[in-house]
Amino acid sequence: MKLTKKSHSCVRLEKDGRILVLDPGGFSEEDAALGADAVLVTHEHPDHFDEGRLRTALEANPAAEIWTLKSVAEQISAAFPGRVHTVGHGDAFTAAGFDVQVHGELHAVIHPDIPRVTNVGYLVDGGKLFHPGDALTVPDHPVETLMLPVMAPWNKISEVIDYVREVKPRRAYDIHDALLTDLARPVYDRQIGALGGSEHLRLAPGTSADV
């Protein structure tokens, strides 16, 4: 499986000539979802869900489909009847040849005064990769590659480190990093790498790795 990092929380997975895109939101490139055979969206926040990017992808590929939770599906399903699938915790499906399991139900707490929206994570190909969206969900399955939300208004570095320790992946790649400045990246790299207990890696947007 080829993993390509896009900006912020968006990643592209390629296998057997097919492409699966996760969370092509407003902080990612305009063409982040273009060329996708399937798109997964974790939740409704605009840095993860951008209707324009999804419309571009589905209009470019009439066979492309979306899997997401109800709050997102309600906003786009009318435009693409039969191509938007609603999922929730415990569901399993196949998208673009990738086997996907759904884990999690709620977004992490930003502040007690802010209502929590729904959020799901996606476990791909039996644990080859896990993208949690905006939550520190621990799937009930071993994870080889964890997409790690490294910096957000709802987390701090101690929580990120403890999350890596709890999931125990073989490797963790940074996502949710658009707000992390270049000055701060070495601090995060050093502390997560030293204390997380797993290989900690970072891909620049547009670069790829085999996982």
Accessible surface in RSA format (square Angstrom, percent):
REM  Atomic radii and reference values for relative SASA: ProtOr
REM  Chains: A
REM  Algorithm: Lee & Richards
REM  Probe-radius: 1.40
REM  Slices: 20
REM RES _ NUM      All-atoms   Total-Side   Main-Chain    Non-polar    All polar
REM                ABS   REL    ABS   REL    ABS   REL    ABS   REL    ABS   REL
RES MET A   1    41.54  21.5   2.30   1.5  39.24  93.4   5.17   4.4  36.37  48.2
RES LYS A   2    87.30  42.6  85.73  52.6   1.57   3.7  35.86  32.3  51.44  54.8
RES LEU A   3     0.14   0.1   0.14   0.1   0.00   0.0   0.14   0.1   0.00   0.0
RES THR A   4    15.31  10.9  15.31  15.5   0.00   0.0  13.37  18.0   1.94   2.9
RES LYS A   5     2.44   1.2   2.44   1.5   0.00   0.0   1.99   1.8   0.45   0.5
RES LYS A   6    32.30  15.8  32.30  19.8   0.00   0.0   0.00   0.0  32.30  34.4
RES SER A   7    27.37  23.1  26.81  35.8   0.56   1.3  11.63  24.8  15.74  22.1
RES HIS A   8     3.08   1.7   1.04   0.7   2.04   5.2   1.02   1.1   2.05   2.4
RES SER A   9     0.96   0.8   0.47   0.6   0.49   1.1   0.00   0.0   0.96   1.3
RES CYS A  10     0.13   0.1   0.00   0.0   0.13   0.3   0.00   0.0   0.13   0.1
RES VAL A  11     0.00   0.0   0.00   0.0   0.00   0.0   0.00   0.0   0.00   0.0
RES ARG A  12    30.89  13.0  30.89  15.7   0.00   0.0   4.66   6.4  26.23  15.9
RES LEU A  13     0.00   0.0   0.00   0.0   0.00   0.0   0.00   0.0   0.00   0.0
RES GLU A  14    55.56  31.9  52.09  39.4   3.47   8.3   8.83  17.1  46.73  38.2
RES LYS A  15    55.93  27.3  47.92  29.4   8.01  19.1  38.72  34.9  17.21  18.3
RES ASP A  16   133.09  93.2  90.85  90.4  42.24  99.9  41.99  98.8  91.10  90.9
RES GLY A  17    81.40 100.4   0.00   N/A  81.40 100.4  42.72 117.2  38.68  86.6
RES ARG A  18   106.72  44.8 106.72  54.4   0.00   0.0  32.44  44.3  74.28  45.0
RES ILE A  19    31.26  17.8  31.26  23.3   0.00   0.0  31.26  22.5   0.00   0.0
RES LEU A  20     0.00   0.0   0.00   0.0   0.00   0.0   0.00   0.0   0.00   0.0
RES VAL A  21     0.00   0.0   0.00   0.0   0.00   0.0   0.00   0.0   0.00   0.0
RES LEU A  22     0.00   0.0   0.00   0.0   0.00   0.0   0.00   0.0   0.00   0.0
RES ASP A  23     0.49   0.3   0.00   0.0   0.49   1.2   0.00   0.0   0.49   0.5
RES PRO A  24     0.38   0.3   0.32   0.3   0.06   0.2   0.32   0.3   0.06   0.4
RES GLY A  25     0.23   0.3   0.00   N/A   0.23   0.3   0.00   0.0   0.23   0.5
RES GLY A  26    33.96  41.9   0.00   N/A  33.96  41.9  13.14  36.1  20.82  46.6
RES PHE A  27   104.23  52.1  83.86  51.9  20.37  53.0  89.99  54.6  14.24  40.8
RES SER A  28     7.56   6.4   1.48   2.0   6.08  14.0   2.50   5.3   5.06   7.1
RES GLU A  29    54.19  31.1  45.73  34.6   8.47  20.2  45.67  88.3   8.52   7.0
RES GLU A  30   136.02  78.1 125.31  94.8  10.71  25.5  63.29 122.4  72.73  59.4
RES ASP A  31    78.47  55.0  72.86  72.5   5.61  13.3  21.70  51.1  56.77  56.6
RES ALA A  32     0.00   0.0   0.00   0.0   0.00   0.0   0.00   0.0   0.00   0.0
RES ALA A  33     0.72   0.7   0.12   0.2   0.60   1.4   0.12   0.2   0.60   1.6
RES LEU A  34    75.11  41.8  67.90  48.6   7.22  18.1  68.00  47.8   7.11  19.1
RES GLY A  35    41.44  51.1   0.00   N/A  41.44  51.1  31.39  86.1  10.05  22.5
RES ALA A  36     0.17   0.2   0.00   0.0   0.17   0.4   0.00   0.0   0.17   0.5
RES ASP A  37    37.49  26.3  31.83  31.7   5.66  13.4   1.96   4.6  35.54  35.4
RES ALA A  38     0.72   0.7   0.72   1.1   0.00   0.0   0.72   1.0   0.00   0.0
RES VAL A  39     0.00   0.0   0.00   0.0   0.00   0.0   0.00   0.0   0.00   0.0
RES LEU A  40     0.08   0.0   0.00   0.0   0.08   0.2   0.00   0.0   0.08   0.2
RES VAL A  41     0.15   0.1   0.15   0.1   0.00   0.0   0.15   0.1   0.00   0.0
RES THR A  42     0.00   0.0   0.00   0.0   0.00   0.0   0.00   0.0   0.00   0.0
RES HIS A  43     0.00   0.0   0.00   0.0   0.00   0.0   0.00   0.0   0.00   0.0
RES GLU A  44    57.08  32.8  47.66  36.1   9.42  22.4   4.53   8.8  52.54  42.9
RES HIS A  45    45.68  25.0  45.33  31.5   0.35   0.9  23.77  24.5  21.91  25.5
RES PRO A  46   101.03  73.6  99.37  90.6   1.65   6.0 100.47  82.9   0.56   3.5
RES ASP A  47    20.87  14.6  19.10  19.0   1.76   4.2   5.52  13.0  15.35  15.3
RES HIS A  48     0.11   0.1   0.11   0.1   0.00   0.0   0.11   0.1   0.00   0.0
RES PHE A  49    15.42   7.7  10.16   6.3   5.26  13.7  10.56   6.4   4.86  13.9
RES ASP A  50    36.55  25.6  33.53  33.4   3.02   7.1   3.16   7.4  33.39  33.3
RES GLU A  51    60.09  34.5  54.91  41.5   5.18  12.3  19.08  36.9  41.01  33.5
RES GLY A  52    41.53  51.2   0.00   N/A  41.53  51.2  34.38  94.4   7.15  16.0
RES ARG A  53    25.33  10.6  22.42  11.4   2.92   6.9   2.61   3.6  22.73  13.8
RES LEU A  54     0.38   0.2   0.38   0.3   0.00   0.0   0.38   0.3   0.00   0.0
RES ARG A  55    83.41  35.0  83.41  42.5   0.00   0.0  26.90  36.8  56.51  34.2
RES THR A  56    61.04  43.4  56.80  57.6   4.25  10.1  32.81  44.1  28.23  42.7
RES ALA A  57     0.24   0.2   0.00   0.0   0.24   0.5   0.00   0.0   0.24   0.6
RES LEU A  58     0.59   0.3   0.00   0.0   0.59   1.5   0.00   0.0   0.59   1.6
RES GLU A  59   116.89  67.1  88.58  67.0  28.31  67.4  40.66  78.7  76.22  62.2
RES ALA A  60    65.18  59.9  25.85  39.9  39.34  89.5  37.69  53.1  27.49  72.8
RES ASN A  61    34.27  23.6  32.64  31.5   1.63   3.9  12.97  31.2  21.30  20.6
RES PRO A  62   108.56  79.1  93.67  85.4  14.89  54.1  94.91  78.4  13.65  84.8
RES ALA A  63    79.50  73.1  58.37  90.1  21.14  48.1  68.07  95.9  11.43  30.3
RES ALA A  64     0.03   0.0   0.00   0.0   0.03   0.1   0.03   0.0   0.00   0.0
RES GLU A  65    54.38  31.2  54.38  41.1   0.00   0.0   7.36  14.2  47.01  38.4
RES ILE A  66     0.00   0.0   0.00   0.0   0.00   0.0   0.00   0.0   0.00   0.0
RES TRP A  67    23.63   9.5  23.63  11.4   0.00   0.0  16.39   8.7   7.24  11.7
RES THR A  68     0.00   0.0   0.00   0.0   0.00   0.0   0.00   0.0   0.00   0.0
RES LEU A  69     6.58   3.7   6.58   4.7   0.00   0.0   6.58   4.6   0.00   0.0
RES LYS A  70   134.85  65.8 132.84  81.5   2.01   4.8  75.57  68.0  59.28  63.1
RES SER A  71    30.35  25.6  21.69  28.9   8.66  20.0  25.35  54.0   5.01   7.0
RES VAL A  72     0.00   0.0   0.00   0.0   0.00   0.0   0.00   0.0   0.00   0.0
RES ALA A  73     5.27   4.8   5.20   8.0   0.08   0.2   5.27   7.4   0.00   0.0
RES GLU A  74   112.84  64.8  83.72  63.3  29.12  69.3  39.85  77.1  73.00  59.6
RES GLN A  75    91.17  51.0  67.35  49.2  23.82  56.7  32.66  69.5  58.51  44.4
RES ILE A  76     1.38   0.8   0.00   0.0   1.38   3.3   1.36   1.0   0.02   0.0
RES SER A  77    41.31  34.9  39.08  52.2   2.23   5.1  19.88  42.3  21.44  30.0
RES ALA A  78    97.13  89.3  66.57 102.7  30.56  69.5  77.95 109.8  19.18  50.8
RES ALA A  79    42.47  39.1  10.90  16.8  31.57  71.8  21.78  30.7  20.69  54.8
RES PHE A  80    15.49   7.7  14.08   8.7   1.41   3.7  15.31   9.3   0.18   0.5
RES PRO A  81   107.90  78.6  88.01  80.2  19.88  72.3  92.90  76.7  15.00  93.2
RES GLY A  82    70.81  87.3   0.00   N/A  70.81  87.3  42.92 117.8  27.90  62.5
RES ARG A  83    47.09  19.8  47.09  24.0   0.00   0.0  29.35  40.1  17.74  10.8
RES VAL A  84    20.39  13.4   0.34   0.3  20.05  48.3   0.34   0.3  20.05  54.4
RES HIS A  85    57.60  31.5  53.66  37.3   3.94  10.1  36.60  37.7  20.99  24.4
RES THR A  86    81.42  57.9  52.72  53.5  28.70  68.4  36.53  49.1  44.90  67.9
RES VAL A  87    15.18  10.0   7.62   6.9   7.56  18.2  10.34   9.0   4.84  13.1
RES GLY A  88    26.61  32.8   0.00   N/A  26.61  32.8  25.20  69.1   1.41   3.2
RES HIS A  89   105.67  57.8  78.17  54.3  27.49  70.3  49.08  50.6  56.59  65.8
RES GLY A  90    61.68  76.1   0.00   N/A  61.68  76.1  31.80  87.3  29.87  66.9
RES ASP A  91    62.74  43.9  57.80  57.5   4.94  11.7  13.34  31.4  49.40  49.3
RES ALA A  92    75.45  69.4  44.28  68.3  31.17  70.9  44.55  62.7  30.89  81.8
RES PHE A  93    34.51  17.3  18.83  11.7  15.68  40.8  31.46  19.1   3.05   8.7
RES THR A  94    81.32  57.8  61.81  62.7  19.51  46.5  40.14  53.9  41.17  62.2
RES ALA A  95     0.60   0.5   0.00   0.0   0.60   1.4   0.60   0.8   0.00   0.0
RES ALA A  96     9.80   9.0   0.00   0.0   9.80  22.3   0.26   0.4   9.54  25.3
RES GLY A  97    36.17  44.6   0.00   N/A  36.17  44.6  22.15  60.8  14.02  31.4
RES PHE A  98     0.00   0.0   0.00   0.0   0.00   0.0   0.00   0.0   0.00   0.0
RES ASP A  99    82.43  57.7  81.65  81.3   0.77   1.8  21.86  51.5  60.56  60.4
RES VAL A 100     1.50   1.0   0.00   0.0   1.50   3.6   0.01   0.0   1.48   4.0
RES GLN A 101    71.81  40.2  71.81  52.5   0.00   0.0  16.97  36.1  54.84  41.6
RES VAL A 102     1.33   0.9   0.00   0.0   1.33   3.2   0.00   0.0   1.33   3.6
RES HIS A 103    15.91   8.7  15.91  11.1   0.00   0.0  10.99  11.3   4.92   5.7
RES GLY A 104     9.97  12.3   0.00   N/A   9.97  12.3   9.74  26.7   0.22   0.5
RES GLU A 105   114.93  66.0 106.11  80.3   8.82  21.0  25.39  49.1  89.54  73.1
RES LEU A 106    80.63  44.9  71.62  51.2   9.01  22.6  71.62  50.3   9.01  24.2
RES HIS A 107     2.60   1.4   2.60   1.8   0.00   0.0   0.85   0.9   1.75   2.0
RES ALA A 108    18.59  17.1  12.53  19.3   6.06  13.8  17.49  24.6   1.10   2.9
RES VAL A 109    72.13  47.5  59.10  53.5  13.03  31.4  59.18  51.4  12.94  35.1
RES ILE A 110    65.01  37.0  42.79  31.9  22.23  53.6  42.79  30.8  22.23  60.3
RES HIS A 111    90.02  49.2  88.34  61.4   1.68   4.3  59.07  60.9  30.94  36.0
RES PRO A 112   118.09  86.1  82.79  75.5  35.31 128.3  90.20  74.5  27.90 173.4
RES ASP A 113   120.55  84.4  90.81  90.4  29.74  70.3  31.38  73.8  89.17  88.9
RES ILE A 114    80.04  45.5  74.97  55.8   5.08  12.2  75.54  54.4   4.50  12.2
RES PRO A 115   114.83  83.7  95.95  87.5  18.89  68.7 107.15  88.5   7.68  47.7
RES ARG A 116   114.96  48.3  85.70  43.7  29.26  69.7  31.19  42.6  83.77  50.8
RES VAL A 117    35.46  23.3  29.13  26.4   6.33  15.3  34.88  30.3   0.58   1.6
RES THR A 118    63.82  45.4  61.64  62.5   2.18   5.2  57.20  76.8   6.61  10.0
RES ASN A 119     0.24   0.2   0.15   0.1   0.09   0.2   0.00   0.0   0.24   0.2
RES VAL A 120     5.07   3.3   5.07   4.6   0.00   0.0   5.07   4.4   0.00   0.0
RES GLY A 121     0.16   0.2   0.00   N/A   0.16   0.2   0.00   0.0   0.16   0.4
RES TYR A 122     0.00   0.0   0.00   0.0   0.00   0.0   0.00   0.0   0.00   0.0
RES LEU A 123     0.39   0.2   0.00   0.0   0.39   1.0   0.00   0.0   0.39   1.1
RES VAL A 124     0.00   0.0   0.00   0.0   0.00   0.0   0.00   0.0   0.00   0.0
RES ASP A 125    31.06  21.8  16.86  16.8  14.21  33.6  14.77  34.8  16.29  16.2
RES GLY A 126    43.42  53.5   0.00   N/A  43.42  53.5  24.53  67.3  18.89  42.3
RES GLY A 127     1.74   2.1   0.00   N/A   1.74   2.1   1.70   4.7   0.04   0.1
RES LYS A 128    66.15  32.3  65.02  39.9   1.13   2.7  32.61  29.4  33.54  35.7
RES LEU A 129     0.00   0.0   0.00   0.0   0.00   0.0   0.00   0.0   0.00   0.0
RES PHE A 130     0.00   0.0   0.00   0.0   0.00   0.0   0.00   0.0   0.00   0.0
RES HIS A 131     0.09   0.0   0.09   0.1   0.00   0.0   0.09   0.1   0.00   0.0
RES PRO A 132     0.00   0.0   0.00   0.0   0.00   0.0   0.00   0.0   0.00   0.0
RES GLY A 133     0.83   1.0   0.00   N/A   0.83   1.0   0.00   0.0   0.83   1.9
RES ASP A 134     3.71   2.6   3.71   3.7   0.00   0.0   0.00   0.0   3.71   3.7
RES ALA A 135     5.89   5.4   5.89   9.1   0.00   0.0   5.89   8.3   0.00   0.0
RES LEU A 136    55.48  30.9  34.26  24.5  21.23  53.4  35.47  24.9  20.02  53.9
RES THR A 137    28.41  20.2  20.51  20.8   7.89  18.8  21.13  28.4   7.28  11.0
RES VAL A 138    58.85  38.7  34.68  31.4  24.17  58.2  34.68  30.1  24.17  65.6
RES PRO A 139     8.84   6.4   0.39   0.4   8.45  30.7   0.96   0.8   7.88  49.0
RES ASP A 140   131.06  91.8  94.23  93.8  36.83  87.1  53.86 126.8  77.20  77.0
RES HIS A 141    71.33  39.0  59.60  41.4  11.73  30.0  40.34  41.6  30.99  36.1
RES PRO A 142   109.28  79.6  98.22  89.5  11.07  40.2 107.34  88.6   1.94  12.1
RES VAL A 143     6.27   4.1   0.23   0.2   6.04  14.6   0.85   0.7   5.42  14.7
RES GLU A 144    48.07  27.6  47.84  36.2   0.23   0.6  13.47  26.1  34.60  28.3
RES THR A 145     0.06   0.0   0.06   0.1   0.00   0.0   0.00   0.0   0.06   0.1
RES LEU A 146     0.00   0.0   0.00   0.0   0.00   0.0   0.00   0.0   0.00   0.0
RES MET A 147     0.83   0.4   0.83   0.6   0.00   0.0   0.83   0.7   0.00   0.0
RES LEU A 148     0.00   0.0   0.00   0.0   0.00   0.0   0.00   0.0   0.00   0.0
RES PRO A 149     0.17   0.1   0.17   0.2   0.00   0.0   0.17   0.1   0.00   0.0
RES VAL A 150     0.87   0.6   0.00   0.0   0.87   2.1   0.00   0.0   0.87   2.4
RES MET A 151    57.25  29.6  56.56  37.4   0.70   1.7  56.96  48.4   0.29   0.4
RES ALA A 152     6.33   5.8   0.00   0.0   6.33  14.4   0.28   0.4   6.05  16.0
RES PRO A 153    96.88  70.6  60.12  54.8  36.75 133.6  73.57  60.7  23.30 144.8
RES TRP A 154    19.97   8.0   4.40   2.1  15.56  36.5   8.17   4.4  11.80  19.1
RES ASN A 155    24.28  16.7   2.58   2.5  21.70  52.3   3.33   8.0  20.96  20.3
RES LYS A 156   129.10  63.0 122.90  75.4   6.20  14.8  71.83  64.7  57.27  61.0
RES ILE A 157    41.98  23.9  39.04  29.1   2.94   7.1  39.04  28.1   2.94   8.0
RES SER A 158    53.71  45.4  50.13  66.9   3.58   8.2  45.90  97.7   7.81  10.9
RES GLU A 159    65.82  37.8  61.95  46.9   3.87   9.2  23.74  45.9  42.08  34.4
RES VAL A 160     0.00   0.0   0.00   0.0   0.00   0.0   0.00   0.0   0.00   0.0
RES ILE A 161    12.03   6.8  12.03   9.0   0.00   0.0  12.03   8.7   0.00   0.0
RES ASP A 162    79.85  55.9  76.24  75.9   3.61   8.5  26.06  61.3  53.79  53.6
RES TYR A 163     6.24   2.9   2.49   1.4   3.75   9.8   5.81   4.4   0.43   0.5
RES VAL A 164     1.59   1.0   1.51   1.4   0.08   0.2   1.51   1.3   0.08   0.2
RES ARG A 165   118.83  49.9 111.96  57.1   6.86  16.3  41.23  56.3  77.60  47.0
RES GLU A 166   109.47  62.8  93.58  70.8  15.89  37.8  31.12  60.2  78.35  64.0
RES VAL A 167    14.42   9.5   1.25   1.1  13.17  31.7   2.40   2.1  12.02  32.6
RES LYS A 168   154.73  75.5 133.68  82.0  21.04  50.1 101.26  91.1  53.47  57.0
RES PRO A 169     6.24   4.5   0.00   0.0   6.24  22.7   0.10   0.1   6.14  38.1
RES ARG A 170   161.49  67.8 142.42  72.6  19.07  45.4  48.58  66.4 112.91  68.4
RES ARG A 171    48.32  20.3  48.32  24.6   0.00   0.0   2.58   3.5  45.73  27.7
RES ALA A 172     0.53   0.5   0.53   0.8   0.00   0.0   0.53   0.7   0.00   0.0
RES TYR A 173    14.94   7.0  14.94   8.5   0.00   0.0   3.44   2.6  11.49  14.2
RES ASP A 174     0.85   0.6   0.38   0.4   0.47   1.1   0.00   0.0   0.85   0.8
RES ILE A 175     0.38   0.2   0.38   0.3   0.00   0.0   0.38   0.3   0.00   0.0
RES HIS A 176     4.49   2.5   4.46   3.1   0.02   0.1   3.82   3.9   0.66   0.8
RES ASP A 177     7.77   5.4   7.68   7.6   0.08   0.2   0.18   0.4   7.59   7.6
RES ALA A 178    53.61  49.3  16.54  25.5  37.06  84.3  26.30  37.0  27.31  72.3
RES LEU A 179    87.32  48.6  69.89  50.0  17.43  43.8  74.81  52.5  12.51  33.7
RES LEU A 180    10.57   5.9   3.20   2.3   7.37  18.5   3.91   2.7   6.66  17.9
RES THR A 181    83.53  59.4  74.84  75.9   8.69  20.7  75.71 101.7   7.82  11.8
RES ASP A 182   116.62  81.7 103.63 103.1  12.99  30.7  37.29  87.8  79.32  79.1
RES LEU A 183   164.77  91.8 146.79 105.0  17.98  45.2 149.86 105.2  14.91  40.1
RES ALA A 184    29.73  27.3  25.85  39.9   3.88   8.8  29.73  41.9   0.00   0.0
RES ARG A 185    40.28  16.9  40.20  20.5   0.08   0.2   8.97  12.3  31.31  19.0
RES PRO A 186    71.65  52.2  66.60  60.7   5.06  18.4  69.97  57.8   1.68  10.4
RES VAL A 187    59.50  39.2  59.50  53.9   0.00   0.0  59.50  51.7   0.00   0.0
RES TYR A 188    36.17  16.9  36.17  20.6   0.00   0.0  12.56   9.4  23.61  29.1
RES ASP A 189    41.41  29.0  35.24  35.1   6.17  14.6  23.76  55.9  17.64  17.6
RES ARG A 190   148.61  62.4 136.91  69.8  11.69  27.8  77.24 105.6  71.37  43.3
RES GLN A 191    66.05  36.9  64.40  47.1   1.65   3.9  14.46  30.8  51.58  39.1
RES ILE A 192     0.94   0.5   0.67   0.5   0.27   0.7   0.67   0.5   0.27   0.7
RES GLY A 193    34.58  42.6   0.00   N/A  34.58  42.6  15.51  42.6  19.08  42.7
RES ALA A 194    80.06  73.6  39.79  61.4  40.28  91.6  50.63  71.3  29.44  78.0
RES LEU A 195    88.08  49.1  81.44  58.3   6.64  16.7  83.86  58.9   4.22  11.4
RES GLY A 196     1.80   2.2   0.00   N/A   1.80   2.2   0.00   0.0   1.80   4.0
RES GLY A 197    76.23  94.0   0.00   N/A  76.23  94.0  42.14 115.6  34.09  76.4
RES SER A 198    18.03  15.2   3.64   4.9  14.39  33.2   9.09  19.4   8.94  12.5
RES GLU A 199    99.28  57.0  84.05  63.6  15.23  36.3  38.76  75.0  60.52  49.4
RES HIS A 200    29.11  15.9   5.38   3.7  23.73  60.7   2.66   2.7  26.45  30.8
RES LEU A 201    51.33  28.6  47.40  33.9   3.93   9.9  51.33  36.1   0.00   0.0
RES ARG A 202   100.09  42.0  70.24  35.8  29.85  71.1  10.50  14.4  89.59  54.3
RES LEU A 203    26.12  14.5  23.14  16.6   2.98   7.5  24.17  17.0   1.95   5.2
RES ALA A 204    61.66  56.7  50.06  77.3  11.59  26.4  55.36  78.0   6.30  16.7
RES PRO A 205    75.22  54.8  54.14  49.4  21.08  76.6  54.46  45.0  20.77 129.1
RES GLY A 206    50.11  61.8   0.00   N/A  50.11  61.8  22.95  63.0  27.16  60.8
RES THR A 207    60.59  43.1  56.77  57.6   3.82   9.1  60.00  80.6   0.59   0.9
RES SER A 208    48.13  40.7  20.21  27.0  27.92  64.3  13.49  28.7  34.64  48.5
RES ALA A 209    25.09  23.1  14.93  23.0  10.17  23.1  25.09  35.3   0.00   0.0
RES ASP A 210   126.69  88.7  98.49  98.0  28.21  66.7  33.76  79.5  92.93  92.7
RES VAL A 211    17.34  11.4   0.07   0.1  17.27  41.6  11.16   9.7   6.18  16.8
END  Absolute sums over single chains surface
CHAIN  1 A     9053.1       6906.1       2146.9       5011.1       4042.0
END  Absolute sums over all chains
TOTAL          9053.1       6906.1       2146.9       5011.1       4042.0
